[in-house]
Amino acid sequence: MTQNNKKPPKNQLSAWVKFTNIGLQMAIVIAAGTYFGVWLDEKFPNQYSAYTIIFSLLAVFASLYNVYRQVKALEKKENTHD
């Protein structure tokens, strides 16, 4: 069997799935926050689309905090297995 046909180790694949999941969670949180801001701007019109700006930024910060928390937990888990 050549080296090109080898499958990646299971823990590498597992890490890839975990990081893909983190990215999807980030996208969902940002999309939900932005959608909620747009909905509020339609319901309560204002000059600057303030609700969209506020809730989209809050969603970005919340998703970044979530990424930080999950990566820190993965790092802690990896360090305990060594």
Chimera marker file (.cmm) of the C-alpha trace (Angstrom):
<marker_set name="trace">
<marker id="1" x="0.000" y="0.000" z="0.000" r="1" g="1" b="0" radius="0.5"/>
<marker id="2" x="1.412" y="3.405" z="-0.901" r="1" g="1" b="0" radius="0.5"/>
<marker id="3" x="1.409" y="6.365" z="1.431" r="1" g="1" b="0" radius="0.5"/>
<marker id="4" x="-1.058" y="8.289" z="-0.748" r="1" g="1" b="0" radius="0.5"/>
<marker id="5" x="-3.783" y="5.698" z="-0.123" r="1" g="1" b="0" radius="0.5"/>
<marker id="6" x="-3.565" y="5.829" z="3.669" r="1" g="1" b="0" radius="0.5"/>
<marker id="7" x="-6.502" y="7.280" z="5.554" r="1" g="1" b="0" radius="0.5"/>
<marker id="8" x="-5.841" y="10.100" z="8.017" r="1" g="1" b="0" radius="0.5"/>
<marker id="9" x="-5.701" y="9.012" z="11.651" r="1" g="1" b="0" radius="0.5"/>
<marker id="10" x="-9.037" y="8.999" z="13.440" r="1" g="1" b="0" radius="0.5"/>
<marker id="11" x="-8.160" y="11.828" z="15.825" r="1" g="1" b="0" radius="0.5"/>
<marker id="12" x="-7.183" y="14.112" z="12.904" r="1" g="1" b="0" radius="0.5"/>
<marker id="13" x="-10.555" y="13.490" z="11.285" r="1" g="1" b="0" radius="0.5"/>
<marker id="14" x="-12.282" y="14.049" z="14.599" r="1" g="1" b="0" radius="0.5"/>
<marker id="15" x="-10.464" y="17.383" z="15.056" r="1" g="1" b="0" radius="0.5"/>
<marker id="16" x="-11.461" y="18.421" z="11.535" r="1" g="1" b="0" radius="0.5"/>
<marker id="17" x="-15.115" y="17.676" z="12.295" r="1" g="1" b="0" radius="0.5"/>
<marker id="18" x="-14.924" y="19.606" z="15.581" r="1" g="1" b="0" radius="0.5"/>
<marker id="19" x="-13.486" y="22.694" z="13.899" r="1" g="1" b="0" radius="0.5"/>
<marker id="20" x="-16.036" y="22.486" z="11.087" r="1" g="1" b="0" radius="0.5"/>
<marker id="21" x="-18.767" y="22.327" z="13.715" r="1" g="1" b="0" radius="0.5"/>
<marker id="22" x="-17.334" y="25.424" z="15.427" r="1" g="1" b="0" radius="0.5"/>
<marker id="23" x="-17.414" y="27.317" z="12.118" r="1" g="1" b="0" radius="0.5"/>
<marker id="24" x="-21.008" y="26.296" z="11.446" r="1" g="1" b="0" radius="0.5"/>
<marker id="25" x="-22.046" y="27.371" z="14.937" r="1" g="1" b="0" radius="0.5"/>
<marker id="26" x="-20.354" y="30.726" z="14.374" r="1" g="1" b="0" radius="0.5"/>
<marker id="27" x="-22.186" y="31.252" z="11.076" r="1" g="1" b="0" radius="0.5"/>
<marker id="28" x="-25.555" y="30.309" z="12.594" r="1" g="1" b="0" radius="0.5"/>
<marker id="29" x="-25.143" y="32.668" z="15.570" r="1" g="1" b="0" radius="0.5"/>
<marker id="30" x="-24.133" y="35.597" z="13.340" r="1" g="1" b="0" radius="0.5"/>
<marker id="31" x="-26.954" y="34.928" z="10.874" r="1" g="1" b="0" radius="0.5"/>
<marker id="32" x="-29.521" y="34.684" z="13.688" r="1" g="1" b="0" radius="0.5"/>
<marker id="33" x="-28.322" y="37.926" z="15.292" r="1" g="1" b="0" radius="0.5"/>
<marker id="34" x="-28.393" y="39.764" z="11.979" r="1" g="1" b="0" radius="0.5"/>
<marker id="35" x="-31.824" y="38.396" z="11.098" r="1" g="1" b="0" radius="0.5"/>
<marker id="36" x="-33.170" y="39.478" z="14.496" r="1" g="1" b="0" radius="0.5"/>
<marker id="37" x="-31.714" y="42.973" z="13.989" r="1" g="1" b="0" radius="0.5"/>
<marker id="38" x="-33.277" y="43.262" z="10.524" r="1" g="1" b="0" radius="0.5"/>
<marker id="39" x="-36.617" y="42.089" z="11.921" r="1" g="1" b="0" radius="0.5"/>
<marker id="40" x="-36.463" y="44.711" z="14.683" r="1" g="1" b="0" radius="0.5"/>
<marker id="41" x="-35.544" y="47.427" z="12.163" r="1" g="1" b="0" radius="0.5"/>
<marker id="42" x="-38.595" y="46.520" z="10.081" r="1" g="1" b="0" radius="0.5"/>
<marker id="43" x="-40.801" y="46.491" z="13.165" r="1" g="1" b="0" radius="0.5"/>
<marker id="44" x="-39.367" y="49.716" z="14.657" r="1" g="1" b="0" radius="0.5"/>
<marker id="45" x="-37.924" y="51.770" z="11.779" r="1" g="1" b="0" radius="0.5"/>
<marker id="46" x="-35.052" y="54.152" z="12.493" r="1" g="1" b="0" radius="0.5"/>
<marker id="47" x="-32.664" y="56.270" z="10.478" r="1" g="1" b="0" radius="0.5"/>
<marker id="48" x="-29.487" y="54.205" z="10.863" r="1" g="1" b="0" radius="0.5"/>
<marker id="49" x="-30.673" y="50.568" z="10.981" r="1" g="1" b="0" radius="0.5"/>
<marker id="50" x="-29.372" y="50.590" z="14.533" r="1" g="1" b="0" radius="0.5"/>
<marker id="51" x="-30.881" y="47.261" z="15.560" r="1" g="1" b="0" radius="0.5"/>
<marker id="52" x="-29.226" y="45.437" z="12.681" r="1" g="1" b="0" radius="0.5"/>
<marker id="53" x="-25.856" y="46.966" z="13.492" r="1" g="1" b="0" radius="0.5"/>
<marker id="54" x="-26.136" y="46.324" z="17.234" r="1" g="1" b="0" radius="0.5"/>
<marker id="55" x="-27.373" y="42.739" z="17.034" r="1" g="1" b="0" radius="0.5"/>
<marker id="56" x="-25.016" y="41.706" z="14.253" r="1" g="1" b="0" radius="0.5"/>
<marker id="57" x="-22.030" y="43.028" z="16.230" r="1" g="1" b="0" radius="0.5"/>
<marker id="58" x="-23.269" y="41.362" z="19.414" r="1" g="1" b="0" radius="0.5"/>
<marker id="59" x="-23.639" y="38.103" z="17.493" r="1" g="1" b="0" radius="0.5"/>
<marker id="60" x="-20.087" y="38.385" z="16.149" r="1" g="1" b="0" radius="0.5"/>
<marker id="61" x="-18.688" y="38.959" z="19.636" r="1" g="1" b="0" radius="0.5"/>
<marker id="62" x="-20.785" y="36.143" z="21.087" r="1" g="1" b="0" radius="0.5"/>
<marker id="63" x="-19.658" y="33.722" z="18.385" r="1" g="1" b="0" radius="0.5"/>
<marker id="64" x="-16.002" y="34.704" z="18.832" r="1" g="1" b="0" radius="0.5"/>
<marker id="65" x="-16.325" y="34.125" z="22.568" r="1" g="1" b="0" radius="0.5"/>
<marker id="66" x="-17.896" y="30.739" z="21.844" r="1" g="1" b="0" radius="0.5"/>
<marker id="67" x="-15.014" y="29.830" z="19.505" r="1" g="1" b="0" radius="0.5"/>
<marker id="68" x="-12.477" y="30.897" z="22.151" r="1" g="1" b="0" radius="0.5"/>
<marker id="69" x="-14.237" y="28.848" z="24.820" r="1" g="1" b="0" radius="0.5"/>
<marker id="70" x="-14.479" y="25.725" z="22.647" r="1" g="1" b="0" radius="0.5"/>
<marker id="71" x="-10.885" y="25.904" z="21.405" r="1" g="1" b="0" radius="0.5"/>
<marker id="72" x="-9.671" y="26.381" z="24.973" r="1" g="1" b="0" radius="0.5"/>
<marker id="73" x="-11.657" y="23.303" z="26.034" r="1" g="1" b="0" radius="0.5"/>
<marker id="74" x="-10.212" y="21.272" z="23.124" r="1" g="1" b="0" radius="0.5"/>
<marker id="75" x="-6.706" y="22.375" z="24.044" r="1" g="1" b="0" radius="0.5"/>
<marker id="76" x="-7.267" y="21.418" z="27.674" r="1" g="1" b="0" radius="0.5"/>
<marker id="77" x="-8.617" y="18.032" z="26.596" r="1" g="1" b="0" radius="0.5"/>
<marker id="78" x="-5.613" y="17.432" z="24.308" r="1" g="1" b="0" radius="0.5"/>
<marker id="79" x="-3.171" y="18.354" z="27.081" r="1" g="1" b="0" radius="0.5"/>
<marker id="80" x="-4.761" y="15.900" z="29.505" r="1" g="1" b="0" radius="0.5"/>
<marker id="81" x="-4.407" y="13.034" z="26.999" r="1" g="1" b="0" radius="0.5"/>
<marker id="82" x="-0.651" y="13.547" z="26.576" r="1" g="1" b="0" radius="0.5"/>
<link id1="1" id2="2" r="1" g="1" b="0" radius="0.2"/>
<link id1="2" id2="3" r="1" g="1" b="0" radius="0.2"/>
<link id1="3" id2="4" r="1" g="1" b="0" radius="0.2"/>
<link id1="4" id2="5" r="1" g="1" b="0" radius="0.2"/>
<link id1="5" id2="6" r="1" g="1" b="0" radius="0.2"/>
<link id1="6" id2="7" r="1" g="1" b="0" radius="0.2"/>
<link id1="7" id2="8" r="1" g="1" b="0" radius="0.2"/>
<link id1="8" id2="9" r="1" g="1" b="0" radius="0.2"/>
<link id1="9" id2="10" r="1" g="1" b="0" radius="0.2"/>
<link id1="10" id2="11" r="1" g="1" b="0" radius="0.2"/>
<link id1="11" id2="12" r="1" g="1" b="0" radius="0.2"/>
<link id1="12" id2="13" r="1" g="1" b="0" radius="0.2"/>
<link id1="13" id2="14" r="1" g="1" b="0" radius="0.2"/>
<link id1="14" id2="15" r="1" g="1" b="0" radius="0.2"/>
<link id1="15" id2="16" r="1" g="1" b="0" radius="0.2"/>
<link id1="16" id2="17" r="1" g="1" b="0" radius="0.2"/>
<link id1="17" id2="18" r="1" g="1" b="0" radius="0.2"/>
<link id1="18" id2="19" r="1" g="1" b="0" radius="0.2"/>
<link id1="19" id2="20" r="1" g="1" b="0" radius="0.2"/>
<link id1="20" id2="21" r="1" g="1" b="0" radius="0.2"/>
<link id1="21" id2="22" r="1" g="1" b="0" radius="0.2"/>
<link id1="22" id2="23" r="1" g="1" b="0" radius="0.2"/>
<link id1="23" id2="24" r="1" g="1" b="0" radius="0.2"/>
<link id1="24" id2="25" r="1" g="1" b="0" radius="0.2"/>
<link id1="25" id2="26" r="1" g="1" b="0" radius="0.2"/>
<link id1="26" id2="27" r="1" g="1" b="0" radius="0.2"/>
<link id1="27" id2="28" r="1" g="1" b="0" radius="0.2"/>
<link id1="28" id2="29" r="1" g="1" b="0" radius="0.2"/>
<link id1="29" id2="30" r="1" g="1" b="0" radius="0.2"/>
<link id1="30" id2="31" r="1" g="1" b="0" radius="0.2"/>
<link id1="31" id2="32" r="1" g="1" b="0" radius="0.2"/>
<link id1="32" id2="33" r="1" g="1" b="0" radius="0.2"/>
<link id1="33" id2="34" r="1" g="1" b="0" radius="0.2"/>
<link id1="34" id2="35" r="1" g="1" b="0" radius="0.2"/>
<link id1="35" id2="36" r="1" g="1" b="0" radius="0.2"/>
<link id1="36" id2="37" r="1" g="1" b="0" radius="0.2"/>
<link id1="37" id2="38" r="1" g="1" b="0" radius="0.2"/>
<link id1="38" id2="39" r="1" g="1" b="0" radius="0.2"/>
<link id1="39" id2="40" r="1" g="1" b="0" radius="0.2"/>
<link id1="40" id2="41" r="1" g="1" b="0" radius="0.2"/>
<link id1="41" id2="42" r="1" g="1" b="0" radius="0.2"/>
<link id1="42" id2="43" r="1" g="1" b="0" radius="0.2"/>
<link id1="43" id2="44" r="1" g="1" b="0" radius="0.2"/>
<link id1="44" id2="45" r="1" g="1" b="0" radius="0.2"/>
<link id1="45" id2="46" r="1" g="1" b="0" radius="0.2"/>
<link id1="46" id2="47" r="1" g="1" b="0" radius="0.2"/>
<link id1="47" id2="48" r="1" g="1" b="0" radius="0.2"/>
<link id1="48" id2="49" r="1" g="1" b="0" radius="0.2"/>
<link id1="49" id2="50" r="1" g="1" b="0" radius="0.2"/>
<link id1="50" id2="51" r="1" g="1" b="0" radius="0.2"/>
<link id1="51" id2="52" r="1" g="1" b="0" radius="0.2"/>
<link id1="52" id2="53" r="1" g="1" b="0" radius="0.2"/>
<link id1="53" id2="54" r="1" g="1" b="0" radius="0.2"/>
<link id1="54" id2="55" r="1" g="1" b="0" radius="0.2"/>
<link id1="55" id2="56" r="1" g="1" b="0" radius="0.2"/>
<link id1="56" id2="57" r="1" g="1" b="0" radius="0.2"/>
<link id1="57" id2="58" r="1" g="1" b="0" radius="0.2"/>
<link id1="58" id2="59" r="1" g="1" b="0" radius="0.2"/>
<link id1="59" id2="60" r="1" g="1" b="0" radius="0.2"/>
<link id1="60" id2="61" r="1" g="1" b="0" radius="0.2"/>
<link id1="61" id2="62" r="1" g="1" b="0" radius="0.2"/>
<link id1="62" id2="63" r="1" g="1" b="0" radius="0.2"/>
<link id1="63" id2="64" r="1" g="1" b="0" radius="0.2"/>
<link id1="64" id2="65" r="1" g="1" b="0" radius="0.2"/>
<link id1="65" id2="66" r="1" g="1" b="0" radius="0.2"/>
<link id1="66" id2="67" r="1" g="1" b="0" radius="0.2"/>
<link id1="67" id2="68" r="1" g="1" b="0" radius="0.2"/>
<link id1="68" id2="69" r="1" g="1" b="0" radius="0.2"/>
<link id1="69" id2="70" r="1" g="1" b="0" radius="0.2"/>
<link id1="70" id2="71" r="1" g="1" b="0" radius="0.2"/>
<link id1="71" id2="72" r="1" g="1" b="0" radius="0.2"/>
<link id1="72" id2="73" r="1" g="1" b="0" radius="0.2"/>
<link id1="73" id2="74" r="1" g="1" b="0" radius="0.2"/>
<link id1="74" id2="75" r="1" g="1" b="0" radius="0.2"/>
<link id1="75" id2="76" r="1" g="1" b="0" radius="0.2"/>
<link id1="76" id2="77" r="1" g="1" b="0" radius="0.2"/>
<link id1="77" id2="78" r="1" g="1" b="0" radius="0.2"/>
<link id1="78" id2="79" r="1" g="1" b="0" radius="0.2"/>
<link id1="79" id2="80" r="1" g="1" b="0" radius="0.2"/>
<link id1="80" id2="81" r="1" g="1" b="0" radius="0.2"/>
<link id1="81" id2="82" r="1" g="1" b="0" radius="0.2"/>
</marker_set>
